[in-house]
Amino acid sequence: MAVQILRRPKAIEDIEEIADYIAADSLQAAMRFLENTESTLQGLAEFPSSGGFFIRNIPSWQVCGFAESRVSQIM
């Protein structure tokens, strides 16, 4: 059963800023980043206990194809 993903305003702003930064070099890469971020969030909704990389005991998941970008779960 999928859980609901809460998109906080600051998280949305950060994602948009990252996409804008990427778009300065490649609009196609920025679109891919946004699509992969959404796909990562959907995967997290479907499998909330799936593996993850921990930074300071905060679970996070890498955005597919963007090694430096992570989605974090903060409770």
N, C-alpha and C positions, 0 to 999 in steps of 0.2 A: 504494500500500500504506500503510495507516495505521500510525502508530507508537504506542507505548504512552505515555500521559501519566502522569507521576509526580506525585501529589498529596501534597506535603509537609504535615506536620501544621500548621505555622505558616500555610501558605497556606489550608488548610481552615478554620482558626480565624479568619483574617482575613475570608474570604468569609462565614462565619457571623455574625461581628460586624457586617459591612456590612449583611447581610440583616436582622439584628435592629434596626439603626438605621433602616433603611428601613421596617420593619414598624411602628415606633412611629407613623408617619404613614399607612401603607397596607400592609396585609397582601398585597393583590393585587400591588402594585408589588414587594414583597419576593419574592414567588413568581416574578414575571416576571424579576427580577434573577437568582435562582438558576437558572431555566430557561435564560436567555440566557447565563449564565456557563458552564453545562454545554454548551450549543450551541457557544459559542466554543471551549471546550476540545476538543470533538469535531472542529470544523473544523480546529483546529491539528493534531490527530492525523492527519487525512486529508491535509492539505496543510501539512506542517511548514515548508516553505520559502516559504510565501505571504508577501505583503507584510507590513509591520509598521511601527510607529512606534518610533523608537529614543530611549530616554532613557539617557544615559551609556553608549552603545554596548550596551545590553541590549535585544534585540528584545521588543516587547510588542504586544498586540492589544487594541483597544477592545472592551468587552463591548457588544454590540448594544443600543442604546436607553439606555445608561448611559454618557454621555460621560466622566465622571470615573473610571470603573472600567476597569482594564486587567489583562490576563493577561500575565505575563512568562515568558520562557524563560531560565532561568539554567542554564548548563552547568557 
